[in-house]
Amino acid sequence: MTNNLPIRLAAGSGPTFGVDDLACATASHLGCWEEEGLDVTWTPVHGGVAAMQSVLNGETDASYGGLGPVLKFRAEGEPVRIIVSMARALAQNLIVQPAITSPEQLRGKSWAIDGFGALSHHMARLVVRALNIGEDEIDWQAVGPPPERIARLLAGSIDVSLIRVEEATALDSDANNKLHTLLGFAELKDLVPVQPHGVLATTEAYEQAHPEQMLRLTKGMIRASRALNDDFENFRKVYDHHVTVKVDDEKVHDIWQKERDSGGFAVNGELTNGHWKSQMELFYELHSELPEISRGDLIAENFVAQALEDLGVQPGQDVA
């Protein structure tokens, strides 16, 4: 495609990508956005709140981050909307100190999160609620992105944290520490079936002024998710290039298989009514102080709809 259009994306994952963010890395690394006629410039920031704020400040045009910050900003009156999902859940494990051997022992423990309102906090609150533990029974500590949380776990100055699955796998395999996985990827999916995940979002003004960029962004994102879902070699190629945490080949394949089996890849852009009804209900259960908004306020549905007309609908869990 000729006449590539520029777009500036804020990356809430920071300077590195993990499995949770791999669809964005794939869209760039495998040329999905370039083939759709987009020239993407990444600006790394720490967390979805900072990513969305970067867009509101006019520093970037669209953002990748968790769905929670977009919901919160919109509920507070900011003109932001979700364009497309880049995942359907999180690929994370709950890592704990060796003395913690059961979920009941999480009461009173210190739990590291990126920041209050961040994706890690959103998911942690859902986990605690599913375990029938009161949020006031947890010592929440805003520590920062995964490297900082892992450092605190290794130093023994924090008890618990949700960690990217590849990082958790590396920690479990390292005999130099005694940290362990209390709840794995699959167990967390059973415990919290509807999980927060990454989305691409922008302002209403940018959406209305640049519909072609938004459509190309959406199509590239869906194509990237399908590339990951359909072919382990694509997953492996992008993982090797972008993910700094290295694990054995067999374990990389296991991560991919679990993601695929659980329907983690948003092969149709995941804007289905049932999924987002559940997401919004869960969000407002956690944030009852915020005014409720409608799906139409939050989601720009036309770009995924047009992308699926052009690309076709692929069998998957995010089929309307």
N, C-alpha and C positions, 0 to 999 in steps of 0.2 A: 504494500500500500504506500502511495506517495503522500506528500503533504503531511508529514508527521506534525502533530500538535503537541506543544509543551504542557506539562503539568507538574506541579510541585507537591510531593507527598510527604507528610509528617509520619515518621515511623515510631509508633508508641513502644515498640520493642527495644528501642535504643540502637546502638551501633551493631548489635549482633542479632541473628535470627535463631530461633529454636523451632522445634517441630510444630508448635502452636502457630508460628508465623510463616511456615514454610511455603504456603500458597503464594504469599506476596513475593518471597524470594524467587519462587518458581516463575512467576509472571515476568520477572526481570531476567533471570538467568537463562530461561529457555526461550526468551524472546517473544512471549505471548503478547505483551503490551506493544512491543516494537512492531510485530506483525499486524497489530490492529491500528497502527499509525499513531502511537503515543511515544513521546520522548519524556521519560520519567526521571525526575530529579528527587532523590531521597534526602530528607532532613531528619536525622535521628534525634528523638527526644525520649525522656524517661516516663513512660506510662501514657495511658489513653487520655487522661485529663489534660496533660501537657500537650498531647497531639491535637486534641480538639481545640484547645486554647490557641495553639499556633495558627489554626485555620481562622478562628475568630479574629485574631490579631492581624490577619492579612499576610502573615509570613509564609504560609503555604496555602495550597488550593483545596486539598482534601487530606484526610488522615486515615491511618490504620490504628485501631485501638479496640479496647473492649466495648461491648454494647452499653455497659452501665453508664460510663461518662456521657455518651450521647443522649441517653434517656434523661439523665439528670440535667444536663444543660438545656434540653428542650423543655423539660418540665418547669425549669426556672425562667423560661421565656426567651431563650436564645434561639435564633432561627437556623437550627442545624437539622440535618436529615440523613438517614442511612440510605446508601445507594445499593449495596450488595454485601452479603456475608462472605467471608473468606474461610469459614470453618463452621462446624455445627456443635462443637464441644471443645473441651480442653484436654490436652495430652499431658497430664501431670500426675505425680505421685505425692503422697503425704509422707515426708521424711521427718523422723523423730530421733531423739536421743535414746541410747540403749535401754535406759530404765523404763521407758514407756512401751508397754507390751500390749495394751488394749485401749480401745477408744475411750473407755470410762476414765482412764488416767489423764486425759487431755484437760480435765477441769483444773483450773488454777495455773495452767502452764502458759508460758510466753510463746506467742505465735507471731512470726515475722511476716509482714506483708510489704508490698511495694510502697503503698501509701493508702490513706483512707479514701475510699471510693474507687480505688483502682481495681483492675480485673482480679488480682490475687485476693483482695479483700472481699469482693463480691462473691467469688467462689468459696472462700473460707467461711463466710457467713452462712452460705447454703449448706456446707458440710456440717458445721456446728449445729445448725437447726435440725438437719436430718438425724443427727446423733442424739437429739433431745438434750443438748447442752445449752445453757443460757449464754448469750453473748457476753454478759457481765461476769461470767465465770472464766473468761479467757483474758489473758493479759496481752492485748493487741499492741504490737510494736511496728511502727512504720520504719523500715530498715532500708528499703531501696530495691533495685532490680536483683535478679537471681544471683549474680556473683557476690553481692554484699550479703544476701541472705545465707548463701552457702558458707561464706567465711564465718558468719556468726554461729552457724550450726557447728562447724568444725572447731571453733574456739570454745564451744560449750556455753556461750552467753545467750543462746536462744534455744528453746525446747523443740519447736515445731515449725515447719513451713511447707507450703505447697511448692514443689519444684518441678520444672520441666522434666518430662519423662526421661529424656536422654541424660540429663544431669543426674537425676536420681539413679539411673542405671549405672552410671560411672561411679557414683558414691557407693552404691551397694557392692560394686566389684572391687573396690579399693580396700585392701586389707589394712591399710594404714589408719583407717577410722572405724568406729563402732556404730556409726549411724545406720539406721535401717528404715525400710519402707514399712509403714504401719498399714497404709491403704494404697493399693496400686491403682493404676489407670482403670482397669476393668471394674474393680471394687468401687471406685469413686463414681463410675458411670452408673452402676447399680444403685448406689446410695443417692446420687443426685442425677436423675435421668435427663433433666433439662438444665443444661449448663450454660453459663455465659461464654461468649466466644468473640473472636475478632470480627470487626466490620469495617467497611470503608464508608466514610461520611464526609459531608461538605456542608456549606451554607446554602440556604435557599437562593440567595443572590447568585452564587457561582453556578449552582445547578441550573437556574433559569437562563443565565447568560452563556453557558458553555455546555449545552446538551450533547454535542458531539463528543467532547472529551469524556463526559460521564458515560456515554454508551460504549465508547472504546475501552474505557477503564473497566467497565462491567464485563464486557465480552472477554477481555484478556484475563480477568480474575476467574471467570468460570472455566475458561480453557485451561488455566493453570491447575485449578482444583481437579479437573478431569484427568490431566496428565499425571498428577500424583496418585489419584485413585486407581487408574487403569494400568499403570506400569511401574513396578518396583524399581526398575532401572532409572526412571526419571526421578523418583524419590531419592535413590542412592546418589545420583549425580548432584542434585541440588544440596542434599545433606552434606556430602563430602566438601562441597565448595563453600557453603555458608555457615554450617553449624560447627562451632569451635570445639564442642565436647565430642571426643571420639570414643566410640564403643565398638565392640567386636561386630563383625559382619552379620553374624547370626542374630545378634540383638537388634541391630538396625532393621533387619527384615522383620523381626518380631514386633517392633514398634510400628512399622508400616502395616503389618497384617492386622494388628489390633485397631489401628486407626481406620483401616478399610472395613473391617468386620463390624465396627461400631457405628459406621456411617458418619465418620468424623469429617470427611471431605465434602464441601458444599458444591456438589457437581452441578446443581441447578441454581446456585446463588442463594439458597435458603431464605426465601421471604414468604414461606407458606403460612397460611392463616393460623393453623393450629399451633405451630412452633412459636410464632410471635405472640399469640394470645397468652400462651404459658409463660413466655419470657417476661411480658409486661406485668402479668399478675404476680409473678414471683418478685419482680423488681419493686412493685408497690407494697408488697407484704414487708419487704425490707426497708422501704422508704415511705412509710405511711404519712409522713409530714409533708410530702410533696404533692402539688396538685396533679391530678391525673390528666393525661393527654390521650388523644386517639391514635390509632394506627396510622391514619392519614396524615396526622401532624408529624409523626416520627419517620415514616418510610416513604421514599420516592419509588413507587413500584414500577413505573413505566420503563425504566432502563433494563431491569431484569426481564420484564415481559418482552421487550423488543429483542434483547439478546437471545432469549430462548426461541423466538420466532426465527431468528437468523441461524442459530446453532443447532436447534432441535432440543428436545427434552431427553435427558439421559435417565435410565432407570436408577433409582436411588431413594433415600428416605426423605429428600426434600422435593418431592413431586407434589404439586398442588392437587 
